[in-house]
Amino acid sequence: MFMNQIYFSDFRTSNLGFGTSLLTRNNSIKDAISNLETAFDSGVTHYDCAKLYGFGNAEMILGKFAKGKRHQITITTKTGMSGLQLPFCALPMINFIRSVVKSNQSSITSNSVFGTPVSGVFRPNLVLNDLHTSLKKIGTDFVNFYLLHESNVSQANQEDIIEVLQKSKDAGKIKMFGIASNSQSIRSEYLDLNKAYQVLQHSDQAFENNIALMPNQNQQFFRIVYNVFSRIKQIEHKLAIEKELIDPIKLILSYYKKENENGITLFSATKNKNIKDTIVKWNNLSENDLSNASAFNGELLY
């Protein structure tokens, strides 16, 4: 299936990417890989992962999927966040516990039930060890993007951290490196990020305008956004009050297709139908859909 391609430096990939933080909401590796295959068959070629995701299992699952198609896709993984590591066979019980407590937070990572810290820890040896472990788990010689997970700018700008990342890039193990952080923690200082960092991945809530508040001056960064559906309930409520017959998913996708047209917008889902539907909507957004998003963006959401 055709999907718009993003070109930056010496690579290209799809402008809609698939996040792997929810993969282990599936109770089998086969079903988790099916999510990835569904996205790929629908045109998605960028996949976002991290050491943390899936209690340490997401990179392994991504690697099984990527076998035989590594040069058809781009991969992000991350360093700096640690959490409970569990074998995949233990995850059905975790999923059962989730169903009992009725957790509805679509953006939650698989480890956050256990109180994962909200800021990363970065030391040269840890960054390098994480990279080698991630490459082994994914079964690849390189990752396209290697990001400091929940790093602030002062942490990222440590000379010894930049040195180890640059050496890994020079060795071909990383194509580009950057940070992946909550918008609130980096918005006021992101422009002070050392110029060696080429990727800026940040959280974003639809119609909160973080992208506009964090302009990409002189195209210094390649931007990736996540948590894009975090305000879906608020948007659905507002549309219902105003009796607007607008698909809230299409409204959010339209916002990002316009506001982040030169970057990647990430989404996650565990049902193949939802994955297909999201991608079909993304690919078929009309000028009227984009206009609806622009009009809606003129109103404040609370």
C-alpha positions in Angstrom: 0.0 0.0 0.0 1.3 3.5 -0.9 2.3 5.8 1.9 4.0 9.1 1.9 7.7 8.9 2.4 9.8 11.2 4.5 13.3 12.1 3.2 16.0 13.3 5.6 19.8 13.1 5.2 20.5 9.8 3.5 17.3 7.8 4.5 13.7 7.6 3.7 10.8 6.0 5.6 7.0 6.3 6.1 5.6 9.4 7.7 3.4 7.2 9.9 5.3 5.0 12.3 4.3 2.1 14.5 5.1 2.1 18.2 5.9 -1.2 20.0 5.2 -0.3 23.6 1.9 -2.2 23.5 3.1 -5.3 21.7 3.1 -7.5 24.9 -0.6 -6.7 25.5 -0.9 -9.7 23.2 -0.6 -13.0 24.9 1.6 -14.7 22.3 4.6 -13.7 20.2 2.7 -14.8 17.1 0.0 -12.3 17.7 2.5 -9.5 18.5 4.4 -10.1 15.3 1.0 -10.1 13.5 0.5 -6.5 14.6 3.9 -5.6 13.1 3.2 -7.5 9.9 -0.2 -5.8 9.5 1.4 -2.4 9.8 4.1 -3.4 7.3 1.7 -4.8 4.8 -0.3 -1.6 5.0 2.8 0.6 4.1 4.4 1.4 7.5 8.1 1.1 7.4 9.2 2.8 10.6 9.1 1.0 14.0 9.7 2.6 17.4 11.1 0.5 20.2 13.0 0.8 23.5 15.0 -1.4 25.9 12.2 -0.7 28.4 9.2 -1.8 26.3 7.3 -5.1 27.0 9.3 -5.8 30.1 12.3 -6.2 27.9 10.6 -8.3 25.2 9.6 -5.8 22.6 13.1 -5.6 21.0 13.2 -9.4 20.7 9.7 -9.4 19.0 10.7 -6.6 16.7 13.8 -8.6 15.7 11.8 -11.6 14.7 9.6 -9.5 12.6 12.5 -7.6 11.0 14.3 -10.7 9.9 14.5 -10.7 6.1 13.2 -7.1 5.8 15.8 -5.1 7.7 16.7 -2.9 4.8 13.0 -2.2 4.0 12.4 -0.6 7.4 13.8 1.9 9.8 14.1 1.2 13.5 14.3 3.4 16.6 15.4 2.0 19.9 16.4 3.8 23.1 18.7 3.8 26.2 18.4 5.2 29.7 15.2 3.8 31.1 15.2 0.6 33.2 12.3 -1.4 34.5 11.3 -4.9 35.5 12.4 -7.6 33.1 10.0 -10.6 32.7 10.0 -13.6 30.4 7.3 -13.4 27.8 5.5 -16.4 29.3 4.7 -14.3 32.4 3.0 -11.6 30.4 -0.5 -13.2 30.0 -0.8 -13.0 33.8 0.2 -9.3 33.7 -2.4 -8.8 31.0 -5.0 -10.5 33.2 -4.2 -8.2 36.1 -4.6 -5.2 33.7 -8.0 -6.5 32.7 -9.1 -6.8 36.3 -8.1 -3.3 37.2 -9.5 -2.1 33.9 -6.6 0.1 32.9 -7.7 2.3 29.9 -4.5 4.3 29.4 -3.7 3.6 25.7 -0.4 5.4 26.0 0.9 3.5 29.0 4.1 1.5 28.6 4.1 -2.1 29.7 6.3 -1.4 32.7 4.6 1.7 34.1 2.3 -0.4 36.3 5.4 -1.1 38.4 6.5 2.5 38.9 9.1 3.1 36.1 11.1 6.3 36.8 10.2 9.3 34.6 13.7 10.3 33.9 16.5 8.4 32.3 20.0 7.6 33.6 22.9 8.1 31.2 26.5 7.0 31.6 28.8 6.2 28.8 29.2 2.5 29.7 25.5 2.1 30.2 24.7 3.7 26.8 27.2 1.5 25.1 26.1 -1.7 26.9 22.4 -1.0 26.1 23.3 -0.4 22.4 25.1 -3.7 22.1 22.3 -5.6 24.0 19.6 -3.9 21.8 21.5 -4.8 18.5 21.7 -8.4 19.7 18.0 -8.6 20.7 16.9 -7.1 17.4 19.3 -9.2 15.4 20.8 -6.3 13.5 24.1 -4.6 12.9 22.7 -1.1 13.2 19.7 1.0 14.3 18.6 4.0 12.3 17.8 6.1 15.3 19.3 5.7 18.8 17.7 7.9 21.4 18.3 8.9 25.0 15.0 7.9 26.7 13.5 10.7 28.8 16.7 12.7 28.8 16.8 16.4 29.6 19.1 18.7 27.5 21.8 19.0 30.2 22.1 15.2 30.4 22.3 14.8 26.6 25.0 17.5 26.3 27.5 15.7 28.5 30.6 15.4 26.5 31.3 11.8 27.4 27.7 10.8 26.3 28.1 12.6 23.0 31.5 11.0 22.5 30.2 7.4 22.9 27.2 8.0 20.7 29.4 9.6 18.0 31.9 6.7 18.1 29.1 4.2 17.7 27.8 6.3 14.8 31.2 6.4 13.2 31.4 2.6 13.6 28.1 2.2 11.7 26.1 0.9 14.6 23.9 4.0 14.7 22.8 6.1 11.7 21.5 9.1 13.7 21.1 9.8 17.4 18.9 12.1 19.4 16.6 12.3 22.5 13.1 11.0 23.2 11.5 13.1 26.0 8.3 14.5 27.3 7.6 17.9 25.7 7.2 19.6 29.0 10.7 18.7 30.2 12.6 20.0 27.1 10.4 22.7 25.6 12.2 25.6 27.1 15.7 24.3 26.3 15.6 22.0 23.3 17.4 24.6 21.1 20.4 24.3 23.4 20.8 20.6 22.4 24.2 19.9 21.0 24.3 20.0 17.2 25.5 16.4 17.1 21.9 15.3 17.9 19.8 15.1 14.8 16.6 13.5 16.1 14.0 15.1 18.4 11.3 12.8 19.5 8.8 14.2 21.9 5.3 13.6 23.4 2.5 15.5 21.8 -1.2 15.9 22.6 -3.3 16.7 19.6 -4.2 20.4 19.4 -1.9 21.4 22.3 0.5 22.8 19.6 3.8 21.5 21.0 5.1 21.3 17.5 4.4 25.0 16.9 5.9 25.8 20.3 9.0 23.9 19.5 9.9 25.1 16.0 12.5 23.2 14.0 14.8 26.1 13.2 16.8 25.6 10.0 15.6 21.9 9.9 18.2 21.1 12.6 16.2 18.0 13.8 14.2 15.2 12.4 11.0 15.3 14.4 9.1 12.3 15.7 6.0 12.6 17.9 4.2 10.1 20.1 1.2 9.9 22.4 -0.9 11.5 19.7 -4.2 10.0 20.7 -3.8 10.8 24.4 -6.7 13.4 24.2 -9.1 11.3 22.3 -11.7 11.2 25.0 -11.7 15.0 25.4 -12.0 15.4 21.7 -14.8 12.9 21.4 -16.6 14.8 24.2 -16.2 18.2 22.6 -17.4 16.9 19.3 -20.4 15.3 20.9 -21.3 18.6 22.7 -21.1 20.6 19.6 -22.9 17.8 17.6 -20.1 17.7 15.1 -20.3 14.6 12.8 -16.5 14.4 12.5 -14.5 11.2 13.0 -12.2 12.0 16.0 -9.5 9.7 14.7 -9.4 11.4 11.3 -9.4 14.8 13.0 -6.3 13.9 15.1 -4.6 12.3 12.1 -5.3 15.3 10.0 -3.8 17.6 12.6 -0.5 15.6 12.6 -0.4 15.1 8.8 -0.4 18.8 8.5 1.6 19.9 11.5 4.3 17.2 11.3 4.4 16.8 7.5 8.2 16.5 7.5 8.5 14.1 10.4 7.1 10.8 11.7 3.9 10.5 13.7 3.8 7.3 15.8 0.7 5.3 16.8 0.2 2.0 18.6 -2.6 -0.6 18.6 -3.0 -4.3 19.4 -5.9 -5.1 17.2 -5.1 -5.7 13.6 -8.3 -4.1 12.4 -7.6 -0.9 14.3 -4.1 -0.9 12.8 -5.4 -1.2 9.3 -8.2 1.3 9.9 -5.8 3.9 11.2 -3.5 3.6 8.3 -6.3 3.7 5.7 -7.6 6.9 7.3 -4.1 8.4 7.3 -3.6 7.6 3.6 -7.0 8.9 2.6 -7.2 12.2 4.4 -8.8 14.8 2.2 -8.4 18.6 2.1 -11.7 18.9 3.9 -10.3 16.7 6.7 -7.3 19.0 7.0 -9.5 22.0 7.0 -11.6 20.5 9.8 -8.4 20.0 11.8 -7.3 23.6 11.2 -10.7 25.0 12.3 -10.8 22.8 15.4 -7.3 23.8 16.3 -8.6 27.4 16.7 -10.5 26.4 19.8 -9.0 25.7 23.2 -9.4 22.2 24.6 -9.6 21.6 28.4 
